[in-house]
Amino acid sequence: MTEYGSEKMAEEERNASAEELKEKANNYFKGKSLSDIFQVIISNYLKGSYDVVVRVRPSDKDAKMKYQECNKIVKQKAFERAIASDELKRSVVDSLDIENMTIEDDYDGPQLEDGKVTLKFMKDLMAWFKDQKKLHRKCAYQMLVQVKEVLSKLPSLVEITLIETEKITICGDTHGQYYDLLNIFELNGLPSITNPYLFNGDFVDRGSFSVEVILTLFGFKLLYPEHFHLLRGNHETDNMNQMYGFEGEVKAKYTAQMFQLFSEVFQWLPLTQCINNKVLVMHGGLFSEDGVTLDDIRKIDRNRQPPDSGPMCDLLWSDPQPQDGRSISKRGVSCQFGPDVTKRFLEQNKLQYIVRSHEVKAEGYEDTHSGKCITVFSAPNYCDQMGNKGAYIHLRGSDLKPEFHQFTAVPHPNVKPMAYANSLMQLGMM
């Protein structure tokens, strides 16, 4: 965690004089735009540090306006957390009566067959979503309850073996870009036992078809549980969903209760996947400290919201850097790690290289740290404005050499990214 990243910053603020606080904040925020500053604050879950900007820039009207909005959000979330703690984490599943949910006669969309996902259901579901139609809530709840059961049985580190003739496709962030997800399947084939996939987190938020993306991915996980893999990203978390649109989208298309169930399911997503004991895949990257082993990862208790520091936080949030060593993250969370950090980790754990996502790349992928750290990003023209390509990777059991495949964005209905995002985001935060 960075110096100005969590409770530590709040504690320092409380103990510092006004002049000391101003000097520290000025040094940290030097050269950063107002948007960047608030992004650091939001990334750290708005814990006590939002008013630093106003104190450092007292005459900035824009800062004051956004501070007021931040303050409202902090109070709202504190109230929600208090209520949640009173409920002692009672599962949404316990309060559902799915069997008695009625599917109306005028609903002519896809339905599970005897309560199960089938290939026909998946094909019908993708076509239904493509036409901007909504899956019946009963079916959505059935899928969420079932996928929670499947994911909860998995370890935090999933280990698979590819034989020489097998390959797997690794995809990076999709971020609610449903029509680009369909394009991946068009280009690379539908998931199947002979065409396995691994989607490396950040399925939701920003893009305004996140419900369609995640239900499609969960459907294939249910259909091919041993051949369709999902890892958790930093956006499969409550605080990011509250800010960047997924919570608002689920509430708009379904209910607040369903978002709570999504949150429970996200907490069971595995954090890493190891292929043939040689390639380690995670959403973010490596660790703030040396010495972390695969066995340490296996022992992570992931069924929770991510902590502000430590291995779980790093796996979801960290980024590579070109220079050796570690540095403060530009995100305000976790760290940036250099080629020497990657080399030591790989040697200690007898691995060849890591694959991660988490960062938009102009070509859809990037090969860094002398081929030992590969980034793949699968949301082309990210947020309808970045102009980047998307990419996915083929890994074959015969040599584990990454093969990169690029693609460009396809048209989507006229629903802008961030359409369901928190009002603070819509004030021009990002």
C-alpha positions in Angstrom: 0.0 0.0 0.0 1.3 3.5 -0.8 2.0 6.2 1.8 -1.1 8.1 0.8 -3.2 4.9 0.1 -5.2 3.9 3.2 -5.7 4.3 6.9 -2.0 5.2 7.2 -2.7 8.4 5.3 -5.7 9.2 7.4 -3.7 8.6 10.6 -0.9 10.9 9.4 -3.5 13.6 8.5 -4.9 13.5 12.0 -1.5 13.8 13.6 0.0 16.4 11.3 -0.2 20.1 11.6 -1.9 22.0 8.8 1.4 23.1 7.3 2.9 19.6 7.5 -0.3 18.2 5.8 -0.2 20.8 3.1 3.5 20.0 2.4 3.0 16.3 2.3 -0.1 16.5 0.1 1.5 19.0 -2.3 4.5 16.7 -2.7 2.3 13.7 -3.4 -0.1 15.5 -5.7 2.5 17.5 -7.6 2.0 17.3 -11.3 -1.3 15.5 -11.0 -4.5 16.7 -12.5 -7.6 17.1 -10.3 -9.1 14.1 -12.0 -6.0 12.0 -11.2 -6.1 13.1 -7.5 -9.7 12.1 -7.0 -9.0 8.8 -8.8 -6.4 8.0 -6.2 -8.9 8.9 -3.5 -11.7 6.8 -5.0 -9.3 3.8 -5.6 -8.7 3.8 -1.9 -12.4 3.7 -1.1 -12.7 7.3 0.0 -11.2 6.5 3.4 -10.7 9.9 5.0 -8.4 11.4 2.4 -10.9 13.1 0.2 -10.6 16.5 1.9 -6.9 16.8 1.4 -7.5 18.3 -2.1 -9.7 21.0 -0.7 -7.3 21.8 2.0 -4.4 22.0 -0.5 -6.4 23.9 -3.1 -8.9 26.0 -1.0 -9.8 28.3 -3.9 -10.5 25.5 -6.4 -14.3 25.6 -7.0 -14.2 22.3 -8.9 -12.4 20.6 -6.0 -15.0 21.9 -3.5 -17.9 20.7 -5.6 -16.4 17.2 -5.9 -15.4 17.2 -2.3 -19.1 17.8 -1.4 -20.1 14.9 -3.6 -17.4 12.7 -2.1 -18.6 13.6 1.4 -22.1 12.4 0.5 -20.8 9.2 -0.9 -18.7 8.5 2.2 -21.6 9.0 4.6 -23.9 6.9 2.4 -21.4 4.0 2.3 -20.7 4.2 6.0 -24.4 3.9 6.6 -24.7 0.9 4.2 -21.7 -0.8 5.9 -23.3 -0.4 9.3 -26.5 -2.0 8.1 -24.6 -4.8 6.4 -22.7 -5.6 9.7 -26.0 -5.8 11.5 -27.1 -8.5 9.1 -24.1 -10.6 10.0 -23.4 -11.4 6.3 -26.5 -13.4 5.9 -26.4 -14.7 2.3 -28.9 -13.4 -0.2 -29.4 -17.0 -1.2 -31.1 -17.7 2.1 -33.8 -15.1 1.4 -34.5 -16.2 -2.2 -37.5 -18.3 -3.2 -36.5 -19.1 -6.7 -38.8 -22.0 -7.2 -41.8 -19.8 -6.7 -40.7 -17.0 -8.9 -43.2 -16.8 -11.8 -42.1 -16.6 -15.4 -44.8 -14.6 -17.1 -46.7 -16.0 -20.1 -45.5 -13.1 -22.3 -41.8 -13.8 -21.7 -40.5 -15.7 -24.8 -36.8 -15.5 -24.0 -34.3 -18.2 -23.1 -34.9 -20.4 -20.0 -32.8 -23.0 -18.3 -33.6 -26.6 -19.2 -34.7 -28.5 -16.1 -32.8 -25.8 -14.2 -29.5 -26.4 -16.1 -27.5 -24.4 -18.6 -27.2 -26.0 -22.0 -25.4 -25.1 -25.2 -28.7 -24.2 -26.8 -29.6 -22.0 -23.8 -26.2 -20.2 -24.2 -26.7 -19.6 -27.9 -30.2 -18.3 -27.3 -29.0 -16.2 -24.4 -26.2 -14.5 -26.5 -28.7 -13.7 -29.3 -31.2 -12.4 -26.8 -28.7 -10.1 -25.2 -27.5 -9.0 -28.6 -31.0 -7.7 -29.3 -30.8 -5.7 -26.0 -33.4 -8.0 -24.2 -33.3 -8.9 -20.6 -33.0 -12.4 -19.3 -35.8 -13.2 -16.9 -34.8 -12.6 -13.3 -35.6 -16.2 -12.3 -33.1 -17.5 -14.8 -30.5 -14.9 -13.7 -31.0 -15.9 -10.0 -30.7 -19.6 -10.9 -27.4 -19.0 -12.7 -26.0 -16.9 -9.9 -26.8 -19.4 -7.2 -25.3 -22.2 -9.2 -22.1 -20.4 -10.2 -21.6 -19.4 -6.6 -21.7 -23.1 -5.6 -19.2 -23.9 -8.4 -16.7 -21.1 -7.6 -16.8 -21.7 -3.9 -15.4 -25.2 -4.4 -12.3 -23.8 -6.2 -9.0 -22.9 -4.6 -7.6 -19.4 -4.7 -4.9 -20.8 -7.1 -6.4 -23.0 -9.8 -3.9 -25.4 -11.4 -4.5 -26.9 -14.9 -2.4 -29.0 -17.2 -2.4 -28.8 -21.0 -1.2 -31.8 -22.9 0.9 -31.2 -26.0 -2.1 -31.1 -28.4 -4.2 -28.7 -26.3 -4.4 -24.9 -26.3 -6.1 -22.4 -24.1 -7.2 -18.8 -24.9 -6.4 -16.2 -22.4 -8.5 -12.9 -22.5 -7.9 -9.8 -20.5 -10.3 -7.1 -19.3 -13.7 -7.0 -21.1 -15.3 -4.2 -18.9 -18.9 -4.6 -20.0 -18.2 -4.4 -23.7 -20.6 -7.2 -24.6 -20.5 -6.8 -28.4 -16.7 -7.1 -28.4 -17.0 -10.2 -26.3 -19.3 -11.7 -28.9 -16.7 -10.7 -31.5 -14.0 -12.7 -29.6 -16.2 -15.8 -29.8 -16.9 -15.1 -33.5 -13.1 -14.9 -34.2 -11.9 -17.6 -31.9 -14.8 -20.0 -31.6 -17.3 -20.6 -28.8 -16.0 -22.0 -25.6 -16.1 -25.8 -25.5 -14.3 -28.8 -24.0 -11.9 -28.6 -27.0 -11.7 -24.8 -27.0 -11.1 -23.7 -23.4 -10.9 -20.1 -22.2 -9.5 -18.1 -19.3 -10.9 -14.6 -18.7 -8.6 -12.7 -16.5 -10.9 -10.4 -14.5 -12.5 -7.0 -14.9 -15.6 -8.3 -16.6 -17.8 -5.4 -15.5 -17.9 -1.6 -14.9 -17.3 1.3 -17.3 -19.0 -0.5 -20.3 -22.8 -0.4 -20.0 -23.5 -4.0 -21.0 -21.8 -5.5 -17.9 -24.8 -7.5 -16.9 -24.8 -9.2 -20.3 -21.1 -9.9 -20.2 -21.0 -11.4 -16.7 -24.1 -13.6 -17.2 -22.7 -14.9 -20.5 -19.4 -15.7 -18.8 -21.1 -17.3 -15.8 -23.2 -19.3 -18.2 -20.2 -20.8 -19.9 -18.6 -21.5 -16.5 -21.7 -23.5 -15.6 -21.7 -25.3 -19.0 -17.9 -26.1 -19.0 -16.7 -25.9 -15.4 -13.4 -27.6 -16.1 -12.7 -25.8 -19.4 -13.9 -22.3 -18.9 -12.0 -20.3 -16.3 -12.6 -17.0 -14.6 -10.3 -15.0 -12.3 -11.1 -12.0 -10.1 -10.1 -8.5 -11.1 -10.0 -5.3 -9.1 -13.4 -4.4 -10.5 -15.1 -7.5 -9.1 -15.3 -5.6 -5.8 -18.1 -3.6 -4.2 -16.3 -0.2 -4.1 -15.4 -0.2 -7.8 -18.9 -1.4 -8.8 -20.5 1.4 -6.7 -18.4 4.0 -8.6 -18.0 2.7 -12.1 -21.4 1.5 -13.0 -22.0 -2.2 -12.4 -24.1 -1.7 -9.2 -26.2 1.0 -10.9 -26.6 -1.2 -14.0 -27.8 -4.2 -12.0 -30.2 -2.1 -10.0 -31.6 -0.6 -13.3 -32.0 -3.9 -15.0 -32.9 -6.0 -12.0 -32.7 -5.2 -8.2 -30.4 -4.2 -5.4 -30.8 -7.7 -4.0 -29.4 -9.2 -7.2 -26.4 -6.9 -7.0 -25.8 -8.2 -3.4 -25.8 -11.7 -4.8 -23.3 -10.7 -7.6 -21.1 -9.3 -4.8 -21.2 -12.7 -3.0 -20.3 -14.5 -6.2 -17.4 -12.2 -7.0 -15.8 -12.9 -3.7 -15.5 -16.6 -4.6 -13.7 -16.0 -7.9 -10.2 -17.5 -7.8 -7.3 -15.1 -7.8 -4.7 -16.9 -9.9 -4.3 -19.8 -12.3 -1.1 -21.8 -13.0 -0.7 -23.6 -16.3 1.6 -26.6 -16.5 3.4 -25.5 -13.4 5.1 -22.9 -15.6 2.8 -19.9 -16.4 1.1 -18.0 -13.6 -1.9 -15.8 -14.6 -3.4 -13.0 -12.3 -5.3 -9.8 -13.0 -2.9 -7.3 -11.5 0.6 -8.4 -10.9 3.3 -9.3 -8.3 3.9 -8.4 -4.8 4.9 -5.4 -2.6 7.4 -7.7 -0.8 9.7 -10.5 -2.0 9.3 -14.1 -0.8 5.7 -14.8 -1.7 5.3 -18.4 -2.9 2.6 -20.3 -4.7 1.8 -21.9 -1.4 1.2 -18.5 0.1 -1.3 -17.8 -2.7 -3.1 -21.0 -2.2 -3.6 -20.1 1.5 -5.3 -16.7 0.7 -8.7 -16.4 2.2 -10.4 -14.7 -0.8 -14.0 -14.8 0.2 -14.1 -11.1 1.2 -13.6 -7.6 -0.2 -9.9 -7.1 -0.9 -7.8 -5.6 1.9 -5.9 -2.4 1.4 -2.5 -4.2 1.3 -1.0 -7.6 1.2 -0.8 -10.4 -1.4 -4.5 -10.4 -2.3 -4.5 -6.6 -2.9 -1.3 -6.9 -5.0 -2.7 -9.7 -7.2 -5.6 -7.5 -8.1 -3.9 -4.1 -8.3 -0.2 -4.0 -9.0 1.5 -3.0 -12.3 4.9 -3.6 -13.9 7.4 -0.9 -14.4 10.5 -0.8 -16.7 13.1 0.0 -14.1 14.3 -2.4 -11.4 12.9 -2.2 -7.9 9.5 -1.1 -6.7 7.8 2.2 -6.6 4.6 3.9 -5.4 1.7 2.9 -7.7 0.2 5.5 -9.9 -3.2 4.1 -8.8 -2.6 4.8 -5.2 -3.0 1.1 -4.4 -0.4 -1.7 -4.2 2.9 -1.0 -6.0 4.7 -1.0 -9.3 7.3 -3.8 -9.7 10.4 -4.0 -11.9 12.1 -6.7 -14.0 14.3 -7.8 -11.0 11.2 -8.4 -8.9 9.7 -10.5 -11.6 12.9 -12.5 -12.1 13.3 -13.3 -8.4 9.6 -14.4 -8.1 9.8 -16.6 -11.1 13.1 -18.2 -10.0 11.8 -18.8 -6.5 8.6 -20.5 -7.8 10.2 -22.3 -10.7 8.0 -20.5 -13.3 8.7 -19.3 -16.8 6.6 -16.1 -17.0 3.4 -14.4 -15.8 0.4 -13.2 -17.7 -1.6 -10.3 -16.3 -4.2 -7.7 -17.6 -5.4 -4.6 -15.7 -3.9 -2.0 -18.1 -5.1 -0.7 -21.5 -2.5 -1.3 -24.2 -2.5 0.4 -27.6 -1.9 -3.0 -29.4 -4.0 -5.0 -27.0 -1.0 -6.6 -25.4 2.5 -5.9 -24.2 5.6 -8.1 -23.6 7.8 -6.6 -20.9 10.5 -7.7 -18.5 12.4 -9.6 -21.2 9.3 -11.7 -22.0 8.7 -12.6 -18.4 5.7 -10.3 -17.8 3.0 -10.2 -20.5 -0.1 -8.0 -20.4 -3.3 -8.8 -22.3 -6.3 -6.4 -22.6 -9.4 -7.5 -24.5 -11.6 -4.3 -24.5 -10.8 -2.6 -27.8 -11.5 1.2 -28.1 -11.8 1.2 -24.4 -14.7 3.3 -23.1 -15.3 4.3 -26.8 -12.4 6.7 -26.7 -9.0 5.1 -26.3 -8.6 3.8 -29.9 -6.7 0.7 -28.7 -6.8 -2.7 -30.2 -8.0 -5.7 -28.1 -6.0 -9.0 -27.9 -6.2 -12.5 -26.7 -3.4 -15.1 -26.2 -3.2 -18.7 -27.3 -1.0 -21.0 -25.1 -0.3 -24.5 -26.4 0.7 -27.4 -24.2 3.5 -28.3 -26.5 5.7 -25.2 -25.8 3.7 -22.6 -23.8 4.9 -20.0 -26.2 2.3 -17.1 -26.2 0.7 -16.4 -29.6 -1.0 -13.0 -29.7 -4.1 -12.3 -31.7 -5.4 -8.8 -32.1 -8.8 -7.5 -33.0 -10.6 -4.1 -33.3 -13.8 -2.8 -31.8 -17.2 -3.6 -33.3 -20.3 -1.3 -33.3 -22.6 -1.4 -30.3 -26.0 0.1 -29.5 -26.1 3.8 -28.7 -25.6 3.4 -24.9 -22.6 5.3 -23.8 -20.0 3.8 -21.4 -20.5 4.8 -17.7 -24.2 5.3 -18.3 -24.9 3.7 -14.9 -21.9 5.1 -13.1 -22.0 7.0 -9.8 -22.8 10.7 -10.2 -19.3 11.6 -9.1 -17.9 9.8 -12.1 -20.3 11.7 -14.4 -18.9 15.0 -13.1 -15.9 14.4 -15.3 -13.8 12.3 -12.9 -12.6 10.0 -15.6 
